[in-house]
Amino acid sequence: MTDASTTWLTQESFDRLSAELEQLSGPGRAEIAKRIEAARAEGDLKENGGYHAAKDEQGKIEARIRQLTQLLRTATVGEAPSSGKVEPGSVVTAKLFGDETRFLLGSREIAADDLEVYPTSSPLGQAILGLEPGQSATYTAPNGKDVTVEVLKVETYAG
């Protein structure tokens, strides 16, 4: 499970996101369709703020539905990895920019607490994937500078 494209989810996160998708796909779509129809019945659509707001909301709902559908279709669901190596779903303590920092490597959708999250597809995530405590790697930050990160500790995410 050390593939950067893998999205790891706890069963709780998977269930929560599945419920959100079901709500948006059913009652959420029906409700926004009613709002659009009611606003459309008011007449002139060019200056109808309610209509435009409802259409914007519809676009956001449809985007979230696509995002959740893709995420849930490709997710790996189960217990957090405990191999001692950095994997999707690991809580990593690392030395970064001279400071010790603790973060979850994975999807922002699973972090229910204040833990910072870095996706496996990020430059940092790709650099440390598969490393063990004591190992380090260098990656190129979005600003073009090379950054060295040392993995100090790898823990299993407890949710």
C-alpha positions in Angstrom: 0.0 0.0 0.0 2.8 2.4 -0.8 1.3 3.8 -4.0 1.0 7.6 -4.1 -2.3 7.3 -5.8 -3.8 5.2 -3.0 -6.3 6.9 -0.7 -6.6 5.1 2.6 -9.8 5.6 4.6 -10.9 4.3 8.0 -14.2 2.4 7.9 -15.7 5.3 9.9 -14.5 7.9 7.3 -15.7 5.7 4.5 -19.2 5.3 6.1 -19.4 9.1 6.8 -18.4 10.0 3.2 -20.8 7.4 1.8 -23.7 8.9 3.8 -22.7 12.4 2.6 -22.7 11.2 -1.0 -26.1 9.5 -0.6 -27.6 12.6 1.0 -26.2 14.9 -1.8 -27.2 12.5 -4.6 -30.8 12.1 -3.3 -32.4 14.8 -1.1 -29.6 17.4 -1.8 -30.2 17.3 -5.6 -34.0 17.3 -5.2 -33.9 20.3 -2.8 -31.7 22.4 -5.1 -33.8 21.4 -8.1 -36.9 22.8 -6.3 -35.1 26.0 -5.4 -34.0 26.5 -9.1 -37.6 25.8 -10.3 -39.1 28.2 -7.8 -36.6 30.9 -8.8 -37.2 30.3 -12.5 -40.9 30.8 -11.9 -40.2 34.3 -10.7 -39.5 35.4 -14.3 -36.5 37.3 -15.8 -33.5 35.1 -15.2 -30.9 37.8 -16.1 -31.5 39.7 -12.9 -32.8 36.9 -10.7 -30.3 36.6 -7.8 -32.1 33.6 -6.3 -31.8 31.7 -9.5 -28.1 32.4 -10.0 -27.4 31.5 -6.3 -29.3 28.2 -6.6 -27.4 27.4 -9.9 -24.1 28.1 -8.2 -25.1 25.9 -5.3 -26.1 23.2 -7.7 -22.6 23.3 -9.3 -21.0 23.0 -5.9 -23.1 20.0 -5.0 -22.4 18.3 -8.4 -18.7 18.9 -7.9 -18.7 17.4 -4.4 -20.7 14.4 -5.7 -18.0 13.8 -8.4 -15.3 14.2 -5.8 -16.8 11.8 -3.4 -17.7 9.2 -6.0 -14.1 9.1 -7.3 -12.7 9.0 -3.7 -14.9 6.2 -2.6 -14.4 4.2 -5.8 -10.6 4.2 -5.4 -10.2 4.1 -1.6 -8.6 1.4 0.4 -10.7 0.9 3.5 -9.4 -0.7 6.7 -7.1 -0.4 9.5 -4.2 2.0 9.4 -0.9 0.5 8.3 1.5 -0.6 11.0 4.6 -1.7 9.1 6.8 1.0 10.7 7.3 2.5 7.2 5.6 5.7 6.0 2.5 4.6 4.2 -0.9 6.3 3.4 -2.6 6.5 6.7 0.6 6.9 8.8 1.1 9.6 11.4 4.6 10.9 10.8 6.8 12.9 13.1 9.5 14.5 11.0 12.1 17.2 11.1 11.2 19.7 8.5 12.8 23.2 8.1 14.7 22.5 11.3 11.5 22.0 13.3 9.8 18.8 14.5 6.3 18.5 13.0 3.6 15.8 13.2 1.2 15.1 10.4 -1.0 12.5 8.8 -0.1 11.2 5.4 -3.3 10.7 3.5 -6.6 12.3 2.6 -8.0 15.3 4.4 -11.3 13.5 4.4 -10.1 11.1 7.2 -8.6 13.6 9.7 -11.3 14.3 12.2 -9.0 16.1 14.6 -6.6 19.0 14.3 -3.9 16.9 12.8 -2.3 18.5 9.7 -2.7 16.3 6.6 -0.4 16.0 3.6 -1.6 14.0 0.6 0.6 11.2 -0.7 0.6 13.0 -4.1 2.3 16.1 -2.6 6.0 16.6 -3.0 6.5 15.9 0.7 4.3 12.8 0.6 6.1 11.4 -2.4 9.5 12.0 -0.9 8.8 10.2 2.4 6.6 7.3 1.2 8.3 4.0 2.2 10.8 5.6 4.5 11.5 4.3 8.0 12.5 6.3 11.1 16.0 7.7 10.8 15.9 8.0 7.1 15.7 11.2 5.2 14.9 12.5 1.7 15.0 15.7 -0.2 12.2 17.1 -2.4 11.6 20.2 -4.4 9.0 22.5 -2.8 6.5 24.4 -5.0 8.7 27.5 -4.6 11.6 25.6 -6.4 13.8 25.2 -3.3 15.1 21.8 -2.2 13.9 20.7 1.2 15.3 17.9 3.3 12.9 16.0 5.6 14.0 13.4 8.2 11.5 10.9 9.4 11.7 10.6 13.2 8.7 8.5 14.1 6.0 6.6 12.2 2.7 5.8 14.1 -0.5 4.1 13.2 -3.4 6.5 12.8 -6.0 5.9 15.5 -8.7 8.3 14.2 
